[in-house]
């Protein structure tokens, strides 16, 4: 005897439940990484998925929205350029709540940026800080070209002047050199920023690294 068909609403409910389980399995609720090294490994793996065209991040479920509303537990702080071609959550294949992102032209430090980073280190206990420059950076290109910058752009060019001066003394493309030097300079400055970041770095609870994103390939190179 042919078994009776399931009611439509029941079948839909079962299907919805299965989809919800799948989404939750693909993207767990964001939690703080236990070590700087594990946070860095998670970003490296995420960028590999992005470059391969195989992102794992699915849409948030209702349960995940609810959990994120209760609080945030980002695994990394990303100081990145404001360039529209660079989105840290996308290039590292991370979701809402995974990254504490700060962006400005040239990925530069100032008191507001440092204060934001200190908040994430002190109150959110984020174990990793990444200063992320990128290829074809307009701010760095302008600084390398020189000349008078209009308006408040002048402050950006001036902040990049030390990196540009060092870059022009090195062989190779001065813009690429300056992007690398600037990211490393800002990362180094953070490790010495008293009291919060410097003390956390000294204690080993926070790692500060510099990186460069290639907008043509999608790859992130961590700089030494």
Residue pairs with C-beta under 8 A, 6 or more apart in sequence:
6 14
20 61
20 62
20 63
22 58
23 58
23 59
23 60
23 61
24 61
24 63
24 64
26 56
26 57
26 58
27 56
27 57
27 58
27 60
27 64
27 95
29 64
29 67
29 68
29 97
30 68
30 72
30 73
30 74
30 75
30 95
30 96
30 97
30 98
31 73
31 75
32 73
32 74
32 75
32 124
32 125
32 126
32 127
33 39
33 42
33 75
33 76
33 127
33 128
34 127
35 127
36 127
36 128
36 204
36 205
36 206
36 207
37 207
39 75
39 76
39 126
39 127
39 128
39 207
40 76
40 128
40 207
40 209
40 222
42 75
42 76
43 76
43 92
43 94
43 128
43 130
43 220
44 220
44 222
46 92
46 93
46 94
47 91
47 92
47 93
47 218
47 219
47 220
49 55
49 56
49 93
50 90
50 91
50 92
50 93
50 218
51 217
51 218
51 219
55 90
55 93
56 93
57 93
57 94
57 95
60 68
60 95
60 96
68 96
68 97
72 97
72 100
72 124
73 97
73 124
74 97
74 98
74 99
74 100
74 120
74 124
74 126
75 94
75 98
75 99
75 126
75 127
75 128
76 98
76 99
76 100
76 126
76 127
76 128
76 129
76 130
77 99
77 100
77 101
77 102
77 117
77 120
77 121
77 126
77 128
77 129
77 130
78 88
78 92
78 99
78 100
78 101
78 102
78 130
78 132
79 102
79 103
79 107
79 109
79 113
79 117
79 129
79 130
79 131
79 132
79 186
80 86
80 88
80 101
80 102
80 103
80 107
80 132
80 134
80 213
81 103
81 104
81 105
81 106
81 107
81 132
81 133
81 134
81 137
81 139
82 103
82 104
82 105
83 105
83 134
83 137
83 138
83 215
85 134
85 215
86 132
86 134
86 213
86 215
88 94
88 99
88 101
88 132
89 95
89 96
89 98
89 99
89 101
91 213
91 218
91 220
92 99
92 220
100 120
100 124
100 126
102 113
102 116
102 117
104 113
105 138
105 139
105 156
106 137
106 139
106 140
106 143
106 156
106 159
106 160
106 182
107 131
107 132
107 133
107 182
107 183
107 186
108 156
108 159
108 160
108 182
108 186
109 186
109 189
109 190
114 190
114 193
114 197
117 129
117 190
117 197
118 196
118 197
120 126
121 129
121 196
121 197
121 200
121 206
122 196
125 205
126 206
127 205
127 206
127 207
128 206
128 207
128 209
129 187
129 190
129 197
129 206
129 207
129 208
129 209
130 209
130 210
130 211
131 183
131 184
131 186
131 187
131 190
131 208
131 209
131 210
131 211
132 183
132 210
132 211
132 212
132 213
132 220
133 140
133 179
133 180
133 182
133 183
133 210
133 211
133 212
133 213
134 179
134 212
134 213
134 214
134 215
135 176
135 179
135 212
135 213
135 214
135 215
135 216
136 175
136 215
137 175
137 179
139 156
139 157
139 160
140 160
140 163
140 164
140 175
140 178
140 179
140 182
141 175
142 149
142 153
142 156
142 157
143 156
143 157
143 160
143 161
143 163
143 164
143 178
144 164
144 167
144 168
144 174
144 175
144 178
148 154
149 156
149 157
160 178
160 182
162 185
163 178
163 181
163 182
163 185
164 174
164 178
166 177
166 178
166 181
167 174
167 175
167 177
167 178
167 181
168 174
168 177
170 177
179 212
180 210
180 212
180 223
183 210
183 211
183 212
183 223
184 210
184 223
186 210
187 208
187 209
187 210
188 208
190 197
190 201
190 208
191 197
191 198
191 201
191 208
192 198
197 206
197 208
200 206
201 207
201 208
209 222
209 223
210 222
210 223
211 220
211 221
211 222
211 223
212 220
212 221
212 223
213 219
213 220
213 221
214 220
214 221
